[in-house]
Amino acid sequence: MKAHSARINVVLYKLFVLFNEPLFWGPIVITSLQTLGRMSLPDIYFMESAVMVICVLLDIPAGALADVIGRKKTLIIGRVFLLMSTIGFAFMKSPTEAWIANILWSIGFSFQSGADQALLYSTLSQARIKKSFTKIEGCARGSRYILIAVCSLAVGWLAEINLRLPLLLSIPLMLVPLVSAFFLKEERVANSYSAKKQLDVLWKGVVFVIKKPEVRWIIALCALIMGASKIWFFTYNPYFEKVGIPLKYFGVIFFFLNIVAWFFSHYAHSFEKLLKERVCIVLLITCVGVPIVVMGLFPCWPVALLIVVQNFARGFMAPFVANFMNKHIDSEEIRATALSVRSTLTEVVSIFSLMWFGFMDKSLGLLSSLILLGTIVLVLGRISYVRYKSLFSETQVRK
């Protein structure tokens, strides 16, 4: 790919990521599902875990499809479903309608998952600038966090006018990544669809992950951090309400969360160079596990602000892990498939984690469940770190 085409793709990719998700929904996602969708918190946990089964079933086949017919085509398909999902959430009036919208989201996410980062990495690789991946990915996601932060400032007040208003305002902006996907360039030859070819690519991608211990470790770390973070995110609104934070301040809090996420995403490449890899891993585990435990032990509004710490992991992890894994994928033919395997296994962990946490919330209550969740993250994180030191020191010796 020529340098000019690569630069155009990078710009389009940044636009794609910038408007990747509804911008006015994050601070009130649980509140809106409870009020507009008429769902209880345990019902929401169950729904999230149930629809993620669809992601598990579709993610790897969708990644293989992207490797067969082209990543651009699957991105377009995914964006259509995600747009329909946003519309569905904006107009939901019952649990059934919330379920339908969430199912559409899971389908769209599956078609997009893996294909987006695979297309970017291939673009940079063809232009011989793949070392820029972490910087470009971090800057793209960082810009989105800044935009979400700005939008979050208005969410609380918009929600007080009408809880449906932030969702409605998100719909037109979801058209931007769909249009961006149409104009992306993909120089790799996209084959006509063949079920046999798709199954062959799927099998190769799965076998590659099974045989590559470094990739398996990366996926395990990602599943631990992302699974815990997803549960934690769904406790934000209930925790805020428990410690007496008014709805109008939810958006302000999310503003600061996204500023922190922007900083660590935008400068992920600098931190990756400045800090040792093992230090980055320890920080990721610590910034998720410790605040969750403290929030469970000391429920009050100042402690609620510890969610800001978690946004180091939120901002830094995506570019760090994506670059980490892409460096260990040595075949362009299965790149999207291998990335989708990572996404699938992460979702499997999230499914069981959400189901488990919903049960624990009913049995022990929110605070005790948070203490238990944080403790599990720290214990498994310690085990993961010990395995990292053993595995990657051996890898360096073999090299």
Sequence and secondary structure as in RCSB ss.txt:
>XXXX:A:sequence
MKAHSARINVVLYKLFVLFNEPLFWGPIVITSLQTLGRMSLPDIYFMESAVMVICVLLDIPAGALADVIGRKKTL
IIGRVFLLMSTIGFAFMKSPTEAWIANILWSIGFSFQSGADQALLYSTLSQARIKKSFTKIEGCARGSRYILIAV
CSLAVGWLAEINLRLPLLLSIPLMLVPLVSAFFLKEERVANSYSAKKQLDVLWKGVVFVIKKPEVRWIIALCALI
MGASKIWFFTYNPYFEKVGIPLKYFGVIFFFLNIVAWFFSHYAHSFEKLLKERVCIVLLITCVGVPIVVMGLFPC
WPVALLIVVQNFARGFMAPFVANFMNKHIDSEEIRATALSVRSTLTEVVSIFSLMWFGFMDKSLGLLSSLILLGT
IVLVLGRISYVRYKSLFSETQVRK
>XXXX:A:secstr
  HHHHHHHHHHHHHHHHTSS TT GGGHHHHHHHTS   HHHHHHHHHHHHHHHHHHHHHHHHHHHHH HHHHH
HHHHHHHHHHHHHHHT  SHHHHHHHHHHHHHHHHHHTTHHHHHHHHHHHHTT GGGHHHHHHHHHHHHHHHHHH
HHHHHHHHHHH TTHHHHHHHHHTHHHHHHHHH    S      HHHHHHHHHHHHHHHHH HHHHHHHHHHHHH
HHHHHHHHTTHHHHHHHTT  GGGHHHHHHHHHHHHHHHHHTHHHHHHHS HHHHHHHHHHHHHHHHHHHHHS S
HHHHTTHHHHHHHHHHHHHHHHHHHHHT   GGGHHHHHHHHHHHHHHHHHHHHHHHHHHHHHH HHHHHHHHHH
HHHHHHHHHHHHHHHHHHHHHHH 
